[in-house]
Amino acid sequence: MRRVVDDSDIAQVARLAREIWMRHYAPIIGAAQTNYMLDRFQSVAAIRGQLAEGYVYCLADGPEGTAGYCALLAGKDRRLLLSKLYVRDDARRRGIGRAMVAFAEQHGQALGLRELWLTVNRHKSGSIAFYERVGFSQVGTQVTDIGGGYVMDDFVMAKPLVSAWPSNHTDERVHGTR
């Protein structure tokens, strides 16, 4: 995993987004809405804006080059949003998605956050199954008006972030009573 830090990285994320989203979202929501969402959320300008708002974007490398990307946003509610997690088709089933989830968990734990959460399109059964395999549970639904006459119709999924030493831990070795 490598953090997105410059204009070259941002452009690479935007290119990956277009490749991945057109292949996976256009059959579900149509090309017009997919293009609208790419322009609004995954264009170079949109990604720059998200980085300025505190998002952390990372690129994931695979054996044949850049395989995917993810984006995270820490909330004041002690939750970490896994805003984006996308892997190119030719890089799937190689552990890259799992590595990005593990990275998100480690990032959230390092920040002392309590939960990792995401939204996923209700019709993306493969993505939903993946998230369940890596420990997420469905906790709700969400329909979001994104403008242009479009909505995102999603499941909300979450998993707890477990720290090495929970705040209620009473191990005597830690407290020196043994």
Secondary structure as a PSIPRED ss2 file (coil, helix, strand):
# PSIPRED VFORMAT (PSIPRED V4.0)

   1 M C   1.000  0.000  0.000
   2 R E   0.000  0.000  1.000
   3 R E   0.000  0.000  1.000
   4 V C   1.000  0.000  0.000
   5 V C   1.000  0.000  0.000
   6 D C   1.000  0.000  0.000
   7 D H   0.000  1.000  0.000
   8 S H   0.000  1.000  0.000
   9 D H   0.000  1.000  0.000
  10 I H   0.000  1.000  0.000
  11 A H   0.000  1.000  0.000
  12 Q H   0.000  1.000  0.000
  13 V H   0.000  1.000  0.000
  14 A H   0.000  1.000  0.000
  15 R H   0.000  1.000  0.000
  16 L H   0.000  1.000  0.000
  17 A H   0.000  1.000  0.000
  18 R H   0.000  1.000  0.000
  19 E H   0.000  1.000  0.000
  20 I H   0.000  1.000  0.000
  21 W H   0.000  1.000  0.000
  22 M H   0.000  1.000  0.000
  23 R H   0.000  1.000  0.000
  24 H H   0.000  1.000  0.000
  25 Y C   1.000  0.000  0.000
  26 A H   0.000  1.000  0.000
  27 P H   0.000  1.000  0.000
  28 I H   0.000  1.000  0.000
  29 I H   0.000  1.000  0.000
  30 G C   1.000  0.000  0.000
  31 A H   0.000  1.000  0.000
  32 A H   0.000  1.000  0.000
  33 Q H   0.000  1.000  0.000
  34 T H   0.000  1.000  0.000
  35 N H   0.000  1.000  0.000
  36 Y H   0.000  1.000  0.000
  37 M H   0.000  1.000  0.000
  38 L H   0.000  1.000  0.000
  39 D H   0.000  1.000  0.000
  40 R H   0.000  1.000  0.000
  41 F H   0.000  1.000  0.000
  42 Q C   1.000  0.000  0.000
  43 S C   1.000  0.000  0.000
  44 V H   0.000  1.000  0.000
  45 A H   0.000  1.000  0.000
  46 A H   0.000  1.000  0.000
  47 I H   0.000  1.000  0.000
  48 R H   0.000  1.000  0.000
  49 G H   0.000  1.000  0.000
  50 Q H   0.000  1.000  0.000
  51 L H   0.000  1.000  0.000
  52 A H   0.000  1.000  0.000
  53 E C   1.000  0.000  0.000
  54 G C   1.000  0.000  0.000
  55 Y C   1.000  0.000  0.000
  56 V E   0.000  0.000  1.000
  57 Y E   0.000  0.000  1.000
  58 C E   0.000  0.000  1.000
  59 L E   0.000  0.000  1.000
  60 A E   0.000  0.000  1.000
  61 D E   0.000  0.000  1.000
  62 G E   0.000  0.000  1.000
  63 P C   1.000  0.000  0.000
  64 E C   1.000  0.000  0.000
  65 G E   0.000  0.000  1.000
  66 T E   0.000  0.000  1.000
  67 A E   0.000  0.000  1.000
  68 G E   0.000  0.000  1.000
  69 Y E   0.000  0.000  1.000
  70 C E   0.000  0.000  1.000
  71 A E   0.000  0.000  1.000
  72 L E   0.000  0.000  1.000
  73 L E   0.000  0.000  1.000
  74 A E   0.000  0.000  1.000
  75 G C   1.000  0.000  0.000
  76 K C   1.000  0.000  0.000
  77 D C   1.000  0.000  0.000
  78 R C   1.000  0.000  0.000
  79 R E   0.000  0.000  1.000
  80 L E   0.000  0.000  1.000
  81 L E   0.000  0.000  1.000
  82 L E   0.000  0.000  1.000
  83 S E   0.000  0.000  1.000
  84 K E   0.000  0.000  1.000
  85 L E   0.000  0.000  1.000
  86 Y E   0.000  0.000  1.000
  87 V E   0.000  0.000  1.000
  88 R C   1.000  0.000  0.000
  89 D H   0.000  1.000  0.000
  90 D H   0.000  1.000  0.000
  91 A H   0.000  1.000  0.000
  92 R C   1.000  0.000  0.000
  93 R C   1.000  0.000  0.000
  94 R C   1.000  0.000  0.000
  95 G C   1.000  0.000  0.000
  96 I H   0.000  1.000  0.000
  97 G H   0.000  1.000  0.000
  98 R H   0.000  1.000  0.000
  99 A H   0.000  1.000  0.000
 100 M H   0.000  1.000  0.000
 101 V H   0.000  1.000  0.000
 102 A H   0.000  1.000  0.000
 103 F H   0.000  1.000  0.000
 104 A H   0.000  1.000  0.000
 105 E H   0.000  1.000  0.000
 106 Q H   0.000  1.000  0.000
 107 H H   0.000  1.000  0.000
 108 G H   0.000  1.000  0.000
 109 Q H   0.000  1.000  0.000
 110 A H   0.000  1.000  0.000
 111 L C   1.000  0.000  0.000
 112 G C   1.000  0.000  0.000
 113 L C   1.000  0.000  0.000
 114 R C   1.000  0.000  0.000
 115 E E   0.000  0.000  1.000
 116 L E   0.000  0.000  1.000
 117 W E   0.000  0.000  1.000
 118 L E   0.000  0.000  1.000
 119 T E   0.000  0.000  1.000
 120 V E   0.000  0.000  1.000
 121 N E   0.000  0.000  1.000
 122 R C   1.000  0.000  0.000
 123 H C   1.000  0.000  0.000
 124 K C   1.000  0.000  0.000
 125 S H   0.000  1.000  0.000
 126 G H   0.000  1.000  0.000
 127 S H   0.000  1.000  0.000
 128 I H   0.000  1.000  0.000
 129 A H   0.000  1.000  0.000
 130 F H   0.000  1.000  0.000
 131 Y H   0.000  1.000  0.000
 132 E H   0.000  1.000  0.000
 133 R H   0.000  1.000  0.000
 134 V C   1.000  0.000  0.000
 135 G C   1.000  0.000  0.000
 136 F C   1.000  0.000  0.000
 137 S E   0.000  0.000  1.000
 138 Q E   0.000  0.000  1.000
 139 V E   0.000  0.000  1.000
 140 G E   0.000  0.000  1.000
 141 T E   0.000  0.000  1.000
 142 Q E   0.000  0.000  1.000
 143 V E   0.000  0.000  1.000
 144 T E   0.000  0.000  1.000
 145 D E   0.000  0.000  1.000
 146 I E   0.000  0.000  1.000
 147 G E   0.000  0.000  1.000
 148 G C   1.000  0.000  0.000
 149 G C   1.000  0.000  0.000
 150 Y E   0.000  0.000  1.000
 151 V E   0.000  0.000  1.000
 152 M E   0.000  0.000  1.000
 153 D E   0.000  0.000  1.000
 154 D E   0.000  0.000  1.000
 155 F E   0.000  0.000  1.000
 156 V E   0.000  0.000  1.000
 157 M E   0.000  0.000  1.000
 158 A E   0.000  0.000  1.000
 159 K E   0.000  0.000  1.000
 160 P E   0.000  0.000  1.000
 161 L C   1.000  0.000  0.000
 162 V C   1.000  0.000  0.000
 163 S C   1.000  0.000  0.000
 164 A C   1.000  0.000  0.000
 165 W C   1.000  0.000  0.000
 166 P C   1.000  0.000  0.000
 167 S C   1.000  0.000  0.000
 168 N C   1.000  0.000  0.000
 169 H C   1.000  0.000  0.000
 170 T C   1.000  0.000  0.000
 171 D C   1.000  0.000  0.000
 172 E H   0.000  1.000  0.000
 173 R H   0.000  1.000  0.000
 174 V H   0.000  1.000  0.000
 175 H H   0.000  1.000  0.000
 176 G C   1.000  0.000  0.000
 177 T C   1.000  0.000  0.000
 178 R C   1.000  0.000  0.000
